[in-house]
Amino acid sequence: MEDAQMSAHKLSQPIVSNVSDAFTNISDTVSNQQNLVTSFNALMQRLQLLVTIGDEVVKVCSSVSSLLQIDDFF
């Protein structure tokens, strides 16, 4: 019964108020998405740094491994 009364009250509100609320909700949603994109970009930049470091470590390990294999033949 209480839900029905709340629904009736919401439906009886002026359309202008509902439209205003809709624009506010859309604005909040867009703002939240922009914040999410900004955070995701910052995360991706940090991950790129880790990938770059990892690539360099692999190059060094590969070079050391190659040198060790050559030394085994002599």
N, C-alpha and C positions, 0 to 999 in steps of 0.2 A: 504494500500500500504506500509506504514511504517513497519507494522508487518511482511509483506512478506519479506521486505528487511532485517529486523533483523533476521528472521528465516534463510534466505539464508546465511547471514553472519555467524551465529552460525554453520550451516551445513558445511560451507567451512573451518572452523577452523580445524587444524590438530587433528587427533584422539588422539595423545599423550596428547595434552592439555585437551581434553575432559575426558580422562581416569584419568589424574591427578586431574582434578576438581571433578570427581566422588569419588576418594579416599579421597580427602579433605572433601567432603560432608559426606561421610561415617564416617570418623574420627570425624567430628564435631557432628554428630548424636550420635555416641557411647559416646562421652564425655558428651553431654547433658543428655543422659540417665543415665550415672553414677552419674552425679550431682543430677538428680531427685531421684535416688535410695538412695543416701546419705541423701538428705533432708527428704525423706520419712522415712528412718530408724530413724533419729533424732526425727521426729514427733511421730513415734510409741513408742519410748522410753519414751517420755514425756507423751503420753497417758497412757502407762502402769503404770507410777507413779500415775496418777490421778485415774486409776482403782484400784490400790492397796490402796490408801487413801480412796476411796469410799467403798471398801470392809471392811476396818477397821471401818469406821463410821457406816456401817450397823450392824456389829457385836456388837458395843457398844450400838447402839439404840435398837437392839434386846434384849440385856442383860438387859437394863434399863426397857424396856417394860415388860419383863418377871418378873422382880422384882416388878414392879408396880402391875401386875396382882396378884401376890402371896400376896402382902400386902392388896389387896382389900378383900381377903378371911378372913383375921384375924381381 
